Amino acid sequence: MNTITKPALNETKIPDGVFQETVLEVQHYTETLFKFRTTRPDGFRFRSGEFVMIGLMIDGKPLYRAYSIASPAWGEELEFYSIKVPNGPLTSHLQKIKVGDKILMRKKPTGTLVIDALSPGKRLYMFSTGTGIAPFASLIRDIETYEKFDELILTHSCREISELQYGIDLVEEIKNDEMLSELLDTSKLHHFTSVTREDYKVRGRITDLMKSGELFKHLGLPALDPKNDRAMICGSTAMLKDTQHILEKSDFIEGANNRPADYVIERAFAE
Ligand code: A2P
């Protein structure tokens, strides 16, 4: 049976090129979703929207998975939002972490969901499903996102209502936090939610809501246009492909760090 190896701190052999950080907070949302916050290593820099490899020592060996950093680049702590996969090699252990436990983190952050990969535009659409909201949790707390765009539209679609809670709490916290609402013009931020497998005020996949125009009707905004709109997509492989297809049909061009353009994509990592 796999067990989390928890040697006393002074016995811990941290692999080279890896930080060992302390868990500061754990919050479980559903049977399958939780967030946790950790200390941030001195000198660890990243751009809002990037991901990093997170790991645990399991049976004496480090095991890592890619996690988007959900906290903004300026945050003193790091936040992660995770799925709990039954029998998942990492998440079956990670879901049991408690305040004071140690996690491993590789030193190099990376990723394509960064503002630098987009050319200037008026509106930024952030399309997410499930835990794909994590990189956007970082970007909607970053002042640069508000400086570069007139409107920020975060869409989050899940199977069930309870899976929307992390995003709902986050947006409420941003809008109510004195420091954040002074720094960021939070009236620019729109949060659109939909659910696919339960009754809810908006029901349906984000792709279907885009195609039918229901999304834009709800937002009171015009249809997507690469002249004004930029987009970031984070979700399952199938969701990425279908959303990307819709954008490309509207003449959006994929951007990259060295070639900023109209949209960027990143897979929501799950085991
Ligand atoms: P559905 O319930 O119709 O499968 P998952 O947890 O499987 O990643 O799904 C998260 C959300 O993404 C669900 O609401 C799911 O809808 C939706 N989804 C799954 N596949 C696609 C797709 N190809 N395009 C758009 N949304 C999708």
Boltz pocket constraint, residues with backbone or C-beta under 6 A from the ligand:
constraints:
  - pocket:
      binder: B
      contacts: [[A, 129], [A, 130], [A, 157], [A, 158], [A, 159], [A, 194], [A, 195], [A, 196], [A, 197], [A, 204], [A, 205], [A, 206], [A, 207], [A, 235], [A, 236], [A, 238], [A, 239], [A, 240], [A, 242], [A, 243]]
      max_distance: 6.0
